[in-house]
Amino acid sequence: MVDTSKVIECPCGVILEGKGDDAVVVKAQEHAREVHEMELTSEQALAMARPA
Ligand SMILES: [Zn+2]
């Protein structure tokens, strides 16, 4: 697991940033749950992640 910053850009335009894959995946899952009322799998979140 790499420990570099990753970002996930949500289709709604929100940029989620975290230190490492795990952190950004958790942020994306929380955002999806709170804002979009949908469950994002870690696989789905990781597929959207890119280096910051
Ligand atoms: Zn969103």
mmCIF file of the protein (N, C-alpha, C, O) and its ligand, coordinates in Angstrom:
data_MODEL
# 
_entry.id   MODEL 
# 
loop_
_entity.id 
_entity.type 
_entity.pdbx_number_of_molecules 
1 polymer     1 
2 non-polymer 1 
# 
_entity_poly.entity_id                      1 
_entity_poly.type                           'polypeptide(L)' 
_entity_poly.nstd_linkage                   no 
_entity_poly.nstd_monomer                   no 
_entity_poly.pdbx_seq_one_letter_code       MVDTSKVIECPCGVILEGKGDDAVVVKAQEHAREVHEMELTSEQALAMARPA 
_entity_poly.pdbx_seq_one_letter_code_can   MVDTSKVIECPCGVILEGKGDDAVVVKAQEHAREVHEMELTSEQALAMARPA 
_entity_poly.pdbx_strand_id                 A 
# 
loop_
_entity_poly_seq.entity_id 
_entity_poly_seq.num 
_entity_poly_seq.mon_id 
_entity_poly_seq.hetero 
1 1  MET n 
1 2  VAL n 
1 3  ASP n 
1 4  THR n 
1 5  SER n 
1 6  LYS n 
1 7  VAL n 
1 8  ILE n 
1 9  GLU n 
1 10 CYS n 
1 11 PRO n 
1 12 CYS n 
1 13 GLY n 
1 14 VAL n 
1 15 ILE n 
1 16 LEU n 
1 17 GLU n 
1 18 GLY n 
1 19 LYS n 
1 20 GLY n 
1 21 ASP n 
1 22 ASP n 
1 23 ALA n 
1 24 VAL n 
1 25 VAL n 
1 26 VAL n 
1 27 LYS n 
1 28 ALA n 
1 29 GLN n 
1 30 GLU n 
1 31 HIS n 
1 32 ALA n 
1 33 ARG n 
1 34 GLU n 
1 35 VAL n 
1 36 HIS n 
1 37 GLU n 
1 38 MET n 
1 39 GLU n 
1 40 LEU n 
1 41 THR n 
1 42 SER n 
1 43 GLU n 
1 44 GLN n 
1 45 ALA n 
1 46 LEU n 
1 47 ALA n 
1 48 MET n 
1 49 ALA n 
1 50 ARG n 
1 51 PRO n 
1 52 ALA n 
# 
loop_
_struct_asym.id 
_struct_asym.entity_id 
A 1 
B 2 
# 
loop_
_chem_comp.id 
_chem_comp.type 
_chem_comp.mon_nstd_flag 
ALA 'L-peptide linking' y 
ARG 'L-peptide linking' y 
ASP 'L-peptide linking' y 
CYS 'L-peptide linking' y 
GLN 'L-peptide linking' y 
GLU 'L-peptide linking' y 
GLY 'peptide linking'   y 
HIS 'L-peptide linking' y 
ILE 'L-peptide linking' y 
LEU 'L-peptide linking' y 
LYS 'L-peptide linking' y 
MET 'L-peptide linking' y 
PRO 'L-peptide linking' y 
SER 'L-peptide linking' y 
THR 'L-peptide linking' y 
VAL 'L-peptide linking' y 
ZN  non-polymer         . 
# 
_pdbx_entity_nonpoly.entity_id   2 
_pdbx_entity_nonpoly.name        ? 
_pdbx_entity_nonpoly.comp_id     ZN 
# 
_pdbx_nonpoly_scheme.asym_id         B 
_pdbx_nonpoly_scheme.entity_id       2 
_pdbx_nonpoly_scheme.mon_id          ZN 
_pdbx_nonpoly_scheme.ndb_seq_num     1 
_pdbx_nonpoly_scheme.pdb_seq_num     101 
_pdbx_nonpoly_scheme.auth_seq_num    101 
_pdbx_nonpoly_scheme.pdb_mon_id      ZN 
_pdbx_nonpoly_scheme.auth_mon_id     ZN 
_pdbx_nonpoly_scheme.pdb_strand_id   A 
_pdbx_nonpoly_scheme.pdb_ins_code    . 
# 
loop_
_atom_site.group_PDB 
_atom_site.id 
_atom_site.type_symbol 
_atom_site.label_atom_id 
_atom_site.label_alt_id 
_atom_site.label_comp_id 
_atom_site.label_asym_id 
_atom_site.label_entity_id 
_atom_site.label_seq_id 
_atom_site.pdbx_PDB_ins_code 
_atom_site.Cartn_x 
_atom_site.Cartn_y 
_atom_site.Cartn_z 
_atom_site.occupancy 
_atom_site.B_iso_or_equiv 
_atom_site.pdbx_formal_charge 
_atom_site.auth_seq_id 
_atom_site.auth_comp_id 
_atom_site.auth_asym_id 
_atom_site.auth_atom_id 
_atom_site.pdbx_PDB_model_num 
ATOM   1   N  N  . MET A 1 1  ? 0.851   -1.205 0.000   1.00 0.00 ? 1   MET A N  1 
ATOM   2   C  CA . MET A 1 1  ? 0.000   0.000  0.000   1.00 0.00 ? 1   MET A CA 1 
ATOM   3   C  C  . MET A 1 1  ? 0.876   1.240  0.000   1.00 0.00 ? 1   MET A C  1 
ATOM   4   O  O  . MET A 1 1  ? 1.682   1.435  0.910   1.00 0.00 ? 1   MET A O  1 
ATOM   5   N  N  . VAL A 1 2  ? 0.726   2.059  -0.992  1.00 0.00 ? 2   VAL A N  1 
ATOM   6   C  CA . VAL A 1 2  ? 1.523   3.282  -1.064  1.00 0.00 ? 2   VAL A CA 1 
ATOM   7   C  C  . VAL A 1 2  ? 0.936   4.352  -0.158  1.00 0.00 ? 2   VAL A C  1 
ATOM   8   O  O  . VAL A 1 2  ? -0.271  4.399  0.078   1.00 0.00 ? 2   VAL A O  1 
ATOM   9   N  N  . ASP A 1 3  ? 1.812   5.204  0.339   1.00 0.00 ? 3   ASP A N  1 
ATOM   10  C  CA . ASP A 1 3  ? 1.401   6.205  1.311   1.00 0.00 ? 3   ASP A CA 1 
ATOM   11  C  C  . ASP A 1 3  ? 1.459   7.618  0.729   1.00 0.00 ? 3   ASP A C  1 
ATOM   12  O  O  . ASP A 1 3  ? 1.735   8.581  1.444   1.00 0.00 ? 3   ASP A O  1 
ATOM   13  N  N  . THR A 1 4  ? 1.200   7.727  -0.553  1.00 0.00 ? 4   THR A N  1 
ATOM   14  C  CA . THR A 1 4  ? 1.173   9.051  -1.163  1.00 0.00 ? 4   THR A CA 1 
ATOM   15  C  C  . THR A 1 4  ? -0.256  9.577  -1.171  1.00 0.00 ? 4   THR A C  1 
ATOM   16  O  O  . THR A 1 4  ? -1.213  8.813  -1.046  1.00 0.00 ? 4   THR A O  1 
ATOM   17  N  N  . SER A 1 5  ? -0.384  10.867 -1.317  1.00 0.00 ? 5   SER A N  1 
ATOM   18  C  CA . SER A 1 5  ? -1.721  11.460 -1.339  1.00 0.00 ? 5   SER A CA 1 
ATOM   19  C  C  . SER A 1 5  ? -2.462  11.040 -2.601  1.00 0.00 ? 5   SER A C  1 
ATOM   20  O  O  . SER A 1 5  ? -1.911  11.006 -3.701  1.00 0.00 ? 5   SER A O  1 
ATOM   21  N  N  . LYS A 1 6  ? -3.732  10.724 -2.393  1.00 0.00 ? 6   LYS A N  1 
ATOM   22  C  CA . LYS A 1 6  ? -4.588  10.346 -3.518  1.00 0.00 ? 6   LYS A CA 1 
ATOM   23  C  C  . LYS A 1 6  ? -5.815  11.240 -3.507  1.00 0.00 ? 6   LYS A C  1 
ATOM   24  O  O  . LYS A 1 6  ? -6.253  11.707 -2.455  1.00 0.00 ? 6   LYS A O  1 
ATOM   25  N  N  . VAL A 1 7  ? -6.353  11.465 -4.671  1.00 0.00 ? 7   VAL A N  1 
ATOM   26  C  CA . VAL A 1 7  ? -7.588  12.227 -4.760  1.00 0.00 ? 7   VAL A CA 1 
ATOM   27  C  C  . VAL A 1 7  ? -8.629  11.424 -5.532  1.00 0.00 ? 7   VAL A C  1 
ATOM   28  O  O  . VAL A 1 7  ? -8.313  10.662 -6.446  1.00 0.00 ? 7   VAL A O  1 
ATOM   29  N  N  . ILE A 1 8  ? -9.865  11.621 -5.133  1.00 0.00 ? 8   ILE A N  1 
ATOM   30  C  CA . ILE A 1 8  ? -11.003 11.065 -5.861  1.00 0.00 ? 8   ILE A CA 1 
ATOM   31  C  C  . ILE A 1 8  ? -11.917 12.230 -6.186  1.00 0.00 ? 8   ILE A C  1 
ATOM   32  O  O  . ILE A 1 8  ? -12.349 12.963 -5.296  1.00 0.00 ? 8   ILE A O  1 
ATOM   33  N  N  . GLU A 1 9  ? -12.210 12.397 -7.474  1.00 0.00 ? 9   GLU A N  1 
ATOM   34  C  CA . GLU A 1 9  ? -13.133 13.445 -7.864  1.00 0.00 ? 9   GLU A CA 1 
ATOM   35  C  C  . GLU A 1 9  ? -14.505 12.826 -8.059  1.00 0.00 ? 9   GLU A C  1 
ATOM   36  O  O  . GLU A 1 9  ? -14.729 12.019 -8.961  1.00 0.00 ? 9   GLU A O  1 
ATOM   37  N  N  . CYS A 1 10 ? -15.421 13.233 -7.179  1.00 0.00 ? 10  CYS A N  1 
ATOM   38  C  CA . CYS A 1 10 ? -16.779 12.730 -7.264  1.00 0.00 ? 10  CYS A CA 1 
ATOM   39  C  C  . CYS A 1 10 ? -17.457 13.324 -8.499  1.00 0.00 ? 10  CYS A C  1 
ATOM   40  O  O  . CYS A 1 10 ? -17.168 14.460 -8.875  1.00 0.00 ? 10  CYS A O  1 
ATOM   41  N  N  . PRO A 1 11 ? -18.357 12.567 -9.134  1.00 0.00 ? 11  PRO A N  1 
ATOM   42  C  CA . PRO A 1 11 ? -19.095 13.113 -10.280 1.00 0.00 ? 11  PRO A CA 1 
ATOM   43  C  C  . PRO A 1 11 ? -19.847 14.398 -9.950  1.00 0.00 ? 11  PRO A C  1 
ATOM   44  O  O  . PRO A 1 11 ? -20.167 15.161 -10.861 1.00 0.00 ? 11  PRO A O  1 
ATOM   45  N  N  . CYS A 1 12 ? -20.139 14.663 -8.679  1.00 0.00 ? 12  CYS A N  1 
ATOM   46  C  CA . CYS A 1 12 ? -20.832 15.900 -8.298  1.00 0.00 ? 12  CYS A CA 1 
ATOM   47  C  C  . CYS A 1 12 ? -19.879 17.078 -8.239  1.00 0.00 ? 12  CYS A C  1 
ATOM   48  O  O  . CYS A 1 12 ? -20.322 18.211 -8.047  1.00 0.00 ? 12  CYS A O  1 
ATOM   49  N  N  . GLY A 1 13 ? -18.582 16.844 -8.398  1.00 0.00 ? 13  GLY A N  1 
ATOM   50  C  CA . GLY A 1 13 ? -17.619 17.935 -8.443  1.00 0.00 ? 13  GLY A CA 1 
ATOM   51  C  C  . GLY A 1 13 ? -16.776 18.083 -7.197  1.00 0.00 ? 13  GLY A C  1 
ATOM   52  O  O  . GLY A 1 13 ? -15.810 18.846 -7.190  1.00 0.00 ? 13  GLY A O  1 
ATOM   53  N  N  . VAL A 1 14 ? -17.126 17.363 -6.134  1.00 0.00 ? 14  VAL A N  1 
ATOM   54  C  CA . VAL A 1 14 ? -16.369 17.439 -4.887  1.00 0.00 ? 14  VAL A CA 1 
ATOM   55  C  C  . VAL A 1 14 ? -15.067 16.658 -5.034  1.00 0.00 ? 14  VAL A C  1 
ATOM   56  O  O  . VAL A 1 14 ? -15.057 15.540 -5.548  1.00 0.00 ? 14  VAL A O  1 
ATOM   57  N  N  . ILE A 1 15 ? -13.983 17.252 -4.583  1.00 0.00 ? 15  ILE A N  1 
ATOM   58  C  CA . ILE A 1 15 ? -12.683 16.586 -4.600  1.00 0.00 ? 15  ILE A CA 1 
ATOM   59  C  C  . ILE A 1 15 ? -12.396 16.050 -3.202  1.00 0.00 ? 15  ILE A C  1 
ATOM   60  O  O  . ILE A 1 15 ? -12.389 16.801 -2.226  1.00 0.00 ? 15  ILE A O  1 
ATOM   61  N  N  . LEU A 1 16 ? -12.162 14.759 -3.119  1.00 0.00 ? 16  LEU A N  1 
ATOM   62  C  CA . LEU A 1 16 ? -11.832 14.129 -1.842  1.00 0.00 ? 16  LEU A CA 1 
ATOM   63  C  C  . LEU A 1 16 ? -10.366 13.756 -1.884  1.00 0.00 ? 16  LEU A C  1 
ATOM   64  O  O  . LEU A 1 16 ? -9.887  13.159 -2.848  1.00 0.00 ? 16  LEU A O  1 
ATOM   65  N  N  . GLU A 1 17 ? -9.645  14.122 -0.804  1.00 0.00 ? 17  GLU A N  1 
ATOM   66  C  CA . GLU A 1 17 ? -8.216  13.881 -0.784  1.00 0.00 ? 17  GLU A CA 1 
ATOM   67  C  C  . GLU A 1 17 ? -7.845  13.161 0.497   1.00 0.00 ? 17  GLU A C  1 
ATOM   68  O  O  . GLU A 1 17 ? -8.392  13.440 1.564   1.00 0.00 ? 17  GLU A O  1 
ATOM   69  N  N  . GLY A 1 18 ? -6.914  12.233 0.379   1.00 0.00 ? 18  GLY A N  1 
ATOM   70  C  CA . GLY A 1 18 ? -6.488  11.509 1.560   1.00 0.00 ? 18  GLY A CA 1 
ATOM   71  C  C  . GLY A 1 18 ? -5.060  11.037 1.417   1.00 0.00 ? 18  GLY A C  1 
ATOM   72  O  O  . GLY A 1 18 ? -4.533  10.914 0.312   1.00 0.00 ? 18  GLY A O  1 
ATOM   73  N  N  . LYS A 1 19 ? -4.443  10.774 2.556   1.00 0.00 ? 19  LYS A N  1 
ATOM   74  C  CA . LYS A 1 19 ? -3.071  10.279 2.578   1.00 0.00 ? 19  LYS A CA 1 
ATOM   75  C  C  . LYS A 1 19 ? -3.098  8.767  2.416   1.00 0.00 ? 19  LYS A C  1 
ATOM   76  O  O  . LYS A 1 19 ? -3.351  8.042  3.378   1.00 0.00 ? 19  LYS A O  1 
ATOM   77  N  N  . GLY A 1 20 ? -2.843  8.297  1.219   1.00 0.00 ? 20  GLY A N  1 
ATOM   78  C  CA . GLY A 1 20 ? -2.859  6.867  0.970   1.00 0.00 ? 20  GLY A CA 1 
ATOM   79  C  C  . GLY A 1 20 ? -4.220  6.382  0.477   1.00 0.00 ? 20  GLY A C  1 
ATOM   80  O  O  . GLY A 1 20 ? -5.233  7.066  0.622   1.00 0.00 ? 20  GLY A O  1 
ATOM   81  N  N  . ASP A 1 21 ? -4.215  5.195  -0.104  1.00 0.00 ? 21  ASP A N  1 
ATOM   82  C  CA . ASP A 1 21 ? -5.439  4.632  -0.673  1.00 0.00 ? 21  ASP A CA 1 
ATOM   83  C  C  . ASP A 1 21 ? -6.544  4.493  0.366   1.00 0.00 ? 21  ASP A C  1 
ATOM   84  O  O  . ASP A 1 21 ? -7.689  4.871  0.117   1.00 0.00 ? 21  ASP A O  1 
ATOM   85  N  N  . ASP A 1 22 ? -6.200  3.949  1.528   1.00 0.00 ? 22  ASP A N  1 
ATOM   86  C  CA . ASP A 1 22 ? -7.223  3.680  2.542   1.00 0.00 ? 22  ASP A CA 1 
ATOM   87  C  C  . ASP A 1 22 ? -7.958  4.955  2.954   1.00 0.00 ? 22  ASP A C  1 
ATOM   88  O  O  . ASP A 1 22 ? -9.185  4.975  3.047   1.00 0.00 ? 22  ASP A O  1 
ATOM   89  N  N  . ALA A 1 23 ? -7.191  6.015  3.198   1.00 0.00 ? 23  ALA A N  1 
ATOM   90  C  CA . ALA A 1 23 ? -7.786  7.256  3.686   1.00 0.00 ? 23  ALA A CA 1 
ATOM   91  C  C  . ALA A 1 23 ? -8.737  7.858  2.664   1.00 0.00 ? 23  ALA A C  1 
ATOM   92  O  O  . ALA A 1 23 ? -9.831  8.302  3.011   1.00 0.00 ? 23  ALA A O  1 
ATOM   93  N  N  . VAL A 1 24 ? -8.320  7.871  1.413   1.00 0.00 ? 24  VAL A N  1 
ATOM   94  C  CA . VAL A 1 24 ? -9.171  8.503  0.407   1.00 0.00 ? 24  VAL A CA 1 
ATOM   95  C  C  . VAL A 1 24 ? -10.398 7.641  0.105   1.00 0.00 ? 24  VAL A C  1 
ATOM   96  O  O  . VAL A 1 24 ? -11.471 8.161  -0.200  1.00 0.00 ? 24  VAL A O  1 
ATOM   97  N  N  . VAL A 1 25 ? -10.232 6.344  0.192   1.00 0.00 ? 25  VAL A N  1 
ATOM   98  C  CA . VAL A 1 25 ? -11.374 5.452  -0.016  1.00 0.00 ? 25  VAL A CA 1 
ATOM   99  C  C  . VAL A 1 25 ? -12.424 5.662  1.071   1.00 0.00 ? 25  VAL A C  1 
ATOM   100 O  O  . VAL A 1 25 ? -13.619 5.720  0.782   1.00 0.00 ? 25  VAL A O  1 
ATOM   101 N  N  . VAL A 1 26 ? -11.973 5.777  2.325   1.00 0.00 ? 26  VAL A N  1 
ATOM   102 C  CA . VAL A 1 26 ? -12.900 6.008  3.437   1.00 0.00 ? 26  VAL A CA 1 
ATOM   103 C  C  . VAL A 1 26 ? -13.628 7.338  3.258   1.00 0.00 ? 26  VAL A C  1 
ATOM   104 O  O  . VAL A 1 26 ? -14.835 7.428  3.481   1.00 0.00 ? 26  VAL A O  1 
ATOM   105 N  N  . LYS A 1 27 ? -12.885 8.370  2.852   1.00 0.00 ? 27  LYS A N  1 
ATOM   106 C  CA . LYS A 1 27 ? -13.513 9.676  2.641   1.00 0.00 ? 27  LYS A CA 1 
ATOM   107 C  C  . LYS A 1 27 ? -14.554 9.615  1.535   1.00 0.00 ? 27  LYS A C  1 
ATOM   108 O  O  . LYS A 1 27 ? -15.634 10.194 1.652   1.00 0.00 ? 27  LYS A O  1 
ATOM   109 N  N  . ALA A 1 28 ? -14.223 8.916  0.474   1.00 0.00 ? 28  ALA A N  1 
ATOM   110 C  CA . ALA A 1 28 ? -15.164 8.802  -0.641  1.00 0.00 ? 28  ALA A CA 1 
ATOM   111 C  C  . ALA A 1 28 ? -16.414 8.038  -0.227  1.00 0.00 ? 28  ALA A C  1 
ATOM   112 O  O  . ALA A 1 28 ? -17.526 8.392  -0.618  1.00 0.00 ? 28  ALA A O  1 
ATOM   113 N  N  . GLN A 1 29 ? -16.222 6.981  0.572   1.00 0.00 ? 29  GLN A N  1 
ATOM   114 C  CA . GLN A 1 29 ? -17.365 6.203  1.039   1.00 0.00 ? 29  GLN A CA 1 
ATOM   115 C  C  . GLN A 1 29 ? -18.256 7.050  1.944   1.00 0.00 ? 29  GLN A C  1 
ATOM   116 O  O  . GLN A 1 29 ? -19.482 6.986  1.844   1.00 0.00 ? 29  GLN A O  1 
ATOM   117 N  N  . GLU A 1 30 ? -17.641 7.849  2.834   1.00 0.00 ? 30  GLU A N  1 
ATOM   118 C  CA . GLU A 1 30 ? -18.432 8.709  3.718   1.00 0.00 ? 30  GLU A CA 1 
ATOM   119 C  C  . GLU A 1 30 ? -19.186 9.761  2.905   1.00 0.00 ? 30  GLU A C  1 
ATOM   120 O  O  . GLU A 1 30 ? -20.360 10.031 3.159   1.00 0.00 ? 30  GLU A O  1 
ATOM   121 N  N  . HIS A 1 31 ? -18.503 10.345 1.935   1.00 0.00 ? 31  HIS A N  1 
ATOM   122 C  CA . HIS A 1 31 ? -19.141 11.350 1.085   1.00 0.00 ? 31  HIS A CA 1 
ATOM   123 C  C  . HIS A 1 31 ? -20.316 10.750 0.323   1.00 0.00 ? 31  HIS A C  1 
ATOM   124 O  O  . HIS A 1 31 ? -21.395 11.339 0.266   1.00 0.00 ? 31  HIS A O  1 
ATOM   125 N  N  . ALA A 1 32 ? -20.102 9.595  -0.251  1.00 0.00 ? 32  ALA A N  1 
ATOM   126 C  CA . ALA A 1 32 ? -21.164 8.951  -1.035  1.00 0.00 ? 32  ALA A CA 1 
ATOM   127 C  C  . ALA A 1 32 ? -22.366 8.631  -0.153  1.00 0.00 ? 32  ALA A C  1 
ATOM   128 O  O  . ALA A 1 32 ? -23.516 8.779  -0.566  1.00 0.00 ? 32  ALA A O  1 
ATOM   129 N  N  . ARG A 1 33 ? -22.079 8.190  1.069   1.00 0.00 ? 33  ARG A N  1 
ATOM   130 C  CA . ARG A 1 33 ? -23.158 7.804  1.984   1.00 0.00 ? 33  ARG A CA 1 
ATOM   131 C  C  . ARG A 1 33 ? -23.939 9.035  2.450   1.00 0.00 ? 33  ARG A C  1 
ATOM   132 O  O  . ARG A 1 33 ? -25.170 9.036  2.459   1.00 0.00 ? 33  ARG A O  1 
ATOM   133 N  N  . GLU A 1 34 ? -23.195 10.094 2.842   1.00 0.00 ? 34  GLU A N  1 
ATOM   134 C  CA . GLU A 1 34 ? -23.847 11.266 3.423   1.00 0.00 ? 34  GLU A CA 1 
ATOM   135 C  C  . GLU A 1 34 ? -24.518 12.137 2.376   1.00 0.00 ? 34  GLU A C  1 
ATOM   136 O  O  . GLU A 1 34 ? -25.616 12.649 2.597   1.00 0.00 ? 34  GLU A O  1 
ATOM   137 N  N  . VAL A 1 35 ? -23.857 12.306 1.235   1.00 0.00 ? 35  VAL A N  1 
ATOM   138 C  CA . VAL A 1 35 ? -24.351 13.258 0.239   1.00 0.00 ? 35  VAL A CA 1 
ATOM   139 C  C  . VAL A 1 35 ? -25.246 12.578 -0.784  1.00 0.00 ? 35  VAL A C  1 
ATOM   140 O  O  . VAL A 1 35 ? -26.255 13.145 -1.203  1.00 0.00 ? 35  VAL A O  1 
ATOM   141 N  N  . HIS A 1 36 ? -24.886 11.375 -1.185  1.00 0.00 ? 36  HIS A N  1 
ATOM   142 C  CA . HIS A 1 36 ? -25.607 10.716 -2.278  1.00 0.00 ? 36  HIS A CA 1 
ATOM   143 C  C  . HIS A 1 36 ? -26.454 9.543  -1.809  1.00 0.00 ? 36  HIS A C  1 
ATOM   144 O  O  . HIS A 1 36 ? -27.169 8.927  -2.600  1.00 0.00 ? 36  HIS A O  1 
ATOM   145 N  N  . GLU A 1 37 ? -26.370 9.239  -0.528  1.00 0.00 ? 37  GLU A N  1 
ATOM   146 C  CA . GLU A 1 37 ? -27.121 8.129  0.043   1.00 0.00 ? 37  GLU A CA 1 
ATOM   147 C  C  . GLU A 1 37 ? -26.915 6.842  -0.748  1.00 0.00 ? 37  GLU A C  1 
ATOM   148 O  O  . GLU A 1 37 ? -27.861 6.107  -1.035  1.00 0.00 ? 37  GLU A O  1 
ATOM   149 N  N  . MET A 1 38 ? -25.670 6.594  -1.089  1.00 0.00 ? 38  MET A N  1 
ATOM   150 C  CA . MET A 1 38 ? -25.326 5.348  -1.770  1.00 0.00 ? 38  MET A CA 1 
ATOM   151 C  C  . MET A 1 38 ? -24.076 4.746  -1.155  1.00 0.00 ? 38  MET A C  1 
ATOM   152 O  O  . MET A 1 38 ? -23.207 5.456  -0.649  1.00 0.00 ? 38  MET A O  1 
ATOM   153 N  N  . GLU A 1 39 ? -24.004 3.435  -1.208  1.00 0.00 ? 39  GLU A N  1 
ATOM   154 C  CA . GLU A 1 39 ? -22.842 2.733  -0.684  1.00 0.00 ? 39  GLU A CA 1 
ATOM   155 C  C  . GLU A 1 39 ? -21.842 2.538  -1.814  1.00 0.00 ? 39  GLU A C  1 
ATOM   156 O  O  . GLU A 1 39 ? -22.154 1.944  -2.846  1.00 0.00 ? 39  GLU A O  1 
ATOM   157 N  N  . LEU A 1 40 ? -20.648 3.042  -1.602  1.00 0.00 ? 40  LEU A N  1 
ATOM   158 C  CA . LEU A 1 40 ? -19.564 2.895  -2.569  1.00 0.00 ? 40  LEU A CA 1 
ATOM   159 C  C  . LEU A 1 40 ? -18.658 1.774  -2.072  1.00 0.00 ? 40  LEU A C  1 
ATOM   160 O  O  . LEU A 1 40 ? -18.214 1.795  -0.924  1.00 0.00 ? 40  LEU A O  1 
ATOM   161 N  N  . THR A 1 41 ? -18.386 0.809  -2.920  1.00 0.00 ? 41  THR A N  1 
ATOM   162 C  CA . THR A 1 41 ? -17.452 -0.232 -2.502  1.00 0.00 ? 41  THR A CA 1 
ATOM   163 C  C  . THR A 1 41 ? -16.030 0.317  -2.584  1.00 0.00 ? 41  THR A C  1 
ATOM   164 O  O  . THR A 1 41 ? -15.766 1.283  -3.300  1.00 0.00 ? 41  THR A O  1 
ATOM   165 N  N  . SER A 1 42 ? -15.119 -0.309 -1.843  1.00 0.00 ? 42  SER A N  1 
ATOM   166 C  CA . SER A 1 42 ? -13.731 0.147  -1.892  1.00 0.00 ? 42  SER A CA 1 
ATOM   167 C  C  . SER A 1 42 ? -13.156 -0.025 -3.293  1.00 0.00 ? 42  SER A C  1 
ATOM   168 O  O  . SER A 1 42 ? -12.305 0.754  -3.722  1.00 0.00 ? 42  SER A O  1 
ATOM   169 N  N  . GLU A 1 43 ? -13.626 -1.053 -4.006  1.00 0.00 ? 43  GLU A N  1 
ATOM   170 C  CA . GLU A 1 43 ? -13.164 -1.261 -5.381  1.00 0.00 ? 43  GLU A CA 1 
ATOM   171 C  C  . GLU A 1 43 ? -13.597 -0.101 -6.280  1.00 0.00 ? 43  GLU A C  1 
ATOM   172 O  O  . GLU A 1 43 ? -12.820 0.390  -7.099  1.00 0.00 ? 43  GLU A O  1 
ATOM   173 N  N  . GLN A 1 44 ? -14.854 0.328  -6.112  1.00 0.00 ? 44  GLN A N  1 
ATOM   174 C  CA . GLN A 1 44 ? -15.363 1.443  -6.910  1.00 0.00 ? 44  GLN A CA 1 
ATOM   175 C  C  . GLN A 1 44 ? -14.596 2.724  -6.586  1.00 0.00 ? 44  GLN A C  1 
ATOM   176 O  O  . GLN A 1 44 ? -14.234 3.487  -7.482  1.00 0.00 ? 44  GLN A O  1 
ATOM   177 N  N  . ALA A 1 45 ? -14.353 2.949  -5.294  1.00 0.00 ? 45  ALA A N  1 
ATOM   178 C  CA . ALA A 1 45 ? -13.634 4.156  -4.893  1.00 0.00 ? 45  ALA A CA 1 
ATOM   179 C  C  . ALA A 1 45 ? -12.208 4.127  -5.418  1.00 0.00 ? 45  ALA A C  1 
ATOM   180 O  O  . ALA A 1 45 ? -11.707 5.129  -5.930  1.00 0.00 ? 45  ALA A O  1 
ATOM   181 N  N  . LEU A 1 46 ? -11.559 2.986  -5.292  1.00 0.00 ? 46  LEU A N  1 
ATOM   182 C  CA . LEU A 1 46 ? -10.164 2.870  -5.757  1.00 0.00 ? 46  LEU A CA 1 
ATOM   183 C  C  . LEU A 1 46 ? -10.062 3.095  -7.257  1.00 0.00 ? 46  LEU A C  1 
ATOM   184 O  O  . LEU A 1 46 ? -9.081  3.658  -7.741  1.00 0.00 ? 46  LEU A O  1 
ATOM   185 N  N  . ALA A 1 47 ? -11.077 2.654  -7.991  1.00 0.00 ? 47  ALA A N  1 
ATOM   186 C  CA . ALA A 1 47 ? -11.050 2.801  -9.439  1.00 0.00 ? 47  ALA A CA 1 
ATOM   187 C  C  . ALA A 1 47 ? -11.075 4.276  -9.835  1.00 0.00 ? 47  ALA A C  1 
ATOM   188 O  O  . ALA A 1 47 ? -10.629 4.638  -10.924 1.00 0.00 ? 47  ALA A O  1 
ATOM   189 N  N  . MET A 1 48 ? -11.602 5.133  -8.940  1.00 0.00 ? 48  MET A N  1 
ATOM   190 C  CA . MET A 1 48 ? -11.695 6.560  -9.228  1.00 0.00 ? 48  MET A CA 1 
ATOM   191 C  C  . MET A 1 48 ? -10.504 7.340  -8.682  1.00 0.00 ? 48  MET A C  1 
ATOM   192 O  O  . MET A 1 48 ? -10.350 8.526  -8.974  1.00 0.00 ? 48  MET A O  1 
ATOM   193 N  N  . ALA A 1 49 ? -9.661  6.675  -7.888  1.00 0.00 ? 49  ALA A N  1 
ATOM   194 C  CA . ALA A 1 49 ? -8.566  7.375  -7.226  1.00 0.00 ? 49  ALA A CA 1 
ATOM   195 C  C  . ALA A 1 49 ? -7.406  7.595  -8.187  1.00 0.00 ? 49  ALA A C  1 
ATOM   196 O  O  . ALA A 1 49 ? -7.101  6.760  -9.039  1.00 0.00 ? 49  ALA A O  1 
ATOM   197 N  N  . ARG A 1 50 ? -6.768  8.758  -8.015  1.00 0.00 ? 50  ARG A N  1 
ATOM   198 C  CA . ARG A 1 50 ? -5.552  9.031  -8.779  1.00 0.00 ? 50  ARG A CA 1 
ATOM   199 C  C  . ARG A 1 50 ? -4.590  9.808  -7.891  1.00 0.00 ? 50  ARG A C  1 
ATOM   200 O  O  . ARG A 1 50 ? -5.001  10.414 -6.902  1.00 0.00 ? 50  ARG A O  1 
ATOM   201 N  N  . PRO A 1 51 ? -3.319  9.788  -8.245  1.00 0.00 ? 51  PRO A N  1 
ATOM   202 C  CA . PRO A 1 51 ? -2.337  10.515 -7.426  1.00 0.00 ? 51  PRO A CA 1 
ATOM   203 C  C  . PRO A 1 51 ? -2.675  11.998 -7.358  1.00 0.00 ? 51  PRO A C  1 
ATOM   204 O  O  . PRO A 1 51 ? -3.113  12.586 -8.346  1.00 0.00 ? 51  PRO A O  1 
ATOM   205 N  N  . ALA A 1 52 ? -2.473  12.598 -6.195  1.00 0.00 ? 52  ALA A N  1 
ATOM   206 C  CA . ALA A 1 52 ? -2.780  14.028 -6.019  1.00 0.00 ? 52  ALA A CA 1 
ATOM   207 C  C  . ALA A 1 52 ? -1.759  14.885 -6.753  1.00 0.00 ? 52  ALA A C  1 
ATOM   208 O  O  . ALA A 1 52 ? -1.848  16.113 -6.723  1.00 0.00 ? 52  ALA A O  1 
HETATM 209 ZN ZN . ZN  B 2 .  ? -20.445 13.648 -4.581  1.00 0.00 2 101 ZN  A ZN 1 
# 
